[in-house]
Amino acid sequence: MLPNIYATNNQGFFPTIFNEFFNGSWMMPKYHATTPAINVSETEQAYKVEVAAPGMTRNDFSIQVTNEGDMVISMEKKAEVKDENKDKKYLRREFSYSKFEQRLSLPENVEKQNISAQMTDGILTIVIPKMTEEQKAEETKFIEIK
């Protein structure tokens, strides 16, 4: 069990149950941030990246391919619970903010212009098609010597 970092000795005027309720490990600060789990797989035709993102939508994500040949997957989600009840006095109120960025170096044999992505059931799936042998041959540039 995690230590109770909020416990103090000068709270004798509150019942013990109150201290345990509001200072229990289930209400510890969320300083142990985690990044979404990522799977990367390969077939003969493509690479596939899967990002586990339950509760996120496609609008929370951004995917970019940089000039350096990296694919950057970013996610940002802000959530604030609005409560119009003015009679409440909050003892603790939490806002939610999540941010994630993952940079993956793309291999040279991919079709960067044909990368596609889809969000289904909390999984962001990115398909990175590989170049065919004909496309690789077209990519080869010969320099004329003058």
C-alpha positions in Angstrom: 0.0 0.0 0.0 1.2 3.5 -0.8 2.1 5.8 2.1 -0.5 8.3 3.0 1.2 11.6 2.1 -1.7 13.8 3.2 -2.0 12.5 6.8 -1.3 15.0 9.5 -1.4 14.7 13.2 -3.4 17.9 13.8 -6.7 16.7 12.4 -8.2 15.5 15.7 -11.4 17.4 15.1 -12.3 15.2 12.1 -13.2 11.6 12.6 -10.7 9.0 11.5 -13.1 7.7 8.8 -13.1 11.2 7.3 -9.3 11.2 7.1 -9.2 7.7 5.6 -11.9 8.5 3.1 -10.3 11.7 1.7 -6.7 10.7 2.2 -6.9 7.1 1.1 -4.6 5.6 -1.6 -7.5 5.7 -4.1 -7.3 9.5 -4.0 -3.5 9.8 -4.3 -2.3 12.4 -6.7 -2.0 11.2 -10.3 1.7 11.8 -10.6 2.3 8.3 -12.0 1.4 9.2 -15.5 1.5 6.4 -18.1 1.7 6.5 -21.8 -0.6 4.4 -24.0 0.5 0.9 -24.9 1.7 0.6 -28.5 1.9 -2.5 -30.7 3.9 -2.4 -33.9 3.5 -5.3 -36.3 4.6 -6.0 -39.9 3.2 -7.9 -42.9 4.6 -8.1 -46.4 2.5 -5.2 -47.5 2.5 -2.8 -44.5 3.5 -1.9 -40.9 0.7 -1.5 -38.4 0.8 0.6 -35.3 -1.9 0.2 -32.7 -2.3 2.7 -29.8 -4.5 1.7 -26.9 -6.5 4.9 -26.0 -9.7 4.0 -24.2 -12.0 7.0 -23.8 -10.3 9.0 -26.5 -11.8 10.0 -29.8 -10.2 10.6 -33.2 -10.4 14.3 -32.6 -8.0 14.0 -29.6 -5.2 12.7 -31.9 -2.9 14.3 -34.4 -0.5 12.3 -36.7 2.2 14.0 -38.6 5.1 12.9 -40.8 8.1 15.2 -40.5 10.7 16.1 -43.1 13.2 13.9 -41.2 11.0 10.9 -41.9 9.6 10.5 -38.4 5.9 9.9 -37.7 4.7 11.9 -34.6 1.6 10.6 -32.9 0.2 13.2 -30.5 -2.8 13.1 -28.2 -4.3 15.8 -26.0 -7.5 15.6 -24.0 -8.9 18.1 -21.6 -12.0 17.4 -19.5 -13.6 19.7 -16.9 -16.7 18.8 -15.1 -19.0 21.8 -15.0 -21.3 21.8 -12.0 -23.8 24.7 -11.9 -24.9 23.8 -8.4 -23.8 26.8 -6.3 -24.9 25.2 -3.0 -22.0 22.7 -3.0 -18.8 23.3 -1.2 -16.1 21.1 -2.8 -13.6 19.4 -0.6 -11.8 18.1 -3.6 -12.5 18.6 -7.3 -10.4 17.1 -10.1 -9.9 18.2 -13.6 -8.6 15.8 -16.2 -5.8 16.6 -18.6 -3.9 14.0 -20.7 -1.2 14.6 -23.2 1.0 12.1 -25.0 3.5 12.2 -27.9 5.3 9.3 -29.5 7.8 9.7 -32.3 8.5 6.7 -34.5 11.3 6.7 -37.1 9.8 5.4 -40.4 11.8 3.0 -42.5 12.8 4.2 -46.0 10.6 1.6 -47.7 7.2 3.1 -46.8 4.7 5.1 -48.8 4.5 8.2 -46.6 1.8 9.8 -48.7 -0.5 6.7 -48.2 -0.4 6.3 -44.4 -4.0 5.9 -43.0 -5.4 5.9 -39.5 -8.7 4.7 -38.0 -10.1 4.9 -34.4 -12.2 2.0 -33.4 -13.3 0.9 -29.9 -10.5 2.8 -28.1 -7.7 1.6 -30.4 -6.0 4.0 -32.9 -4.8 1.9 -35.8 -2.2 3.4 -38.2 -1.4 1.5 -41.4 1.9 2.4 -43.0 2.1 0.7 -46.5 5.4 -0.5 -47.8 6.7 0.3 -51.2 6.5 -2.3 -53.9 9.6 -3.3 -55.8 8.5 -1.1 -58.7 8.0 1.9 -56.5 11.5 1.4 -55.0 13.0 1.4 -58.5 11.1 4.6 -59.3 12.5 6.2 -56.1 16.0 5.6 -57.3 17.3 8.9 -58.7 20.1 8.9 -61.2 22.2 12.0 -61.5 23.3 13.0 -65.0 27.0 14.0 -65.1 27.6 17.0 -67.3 
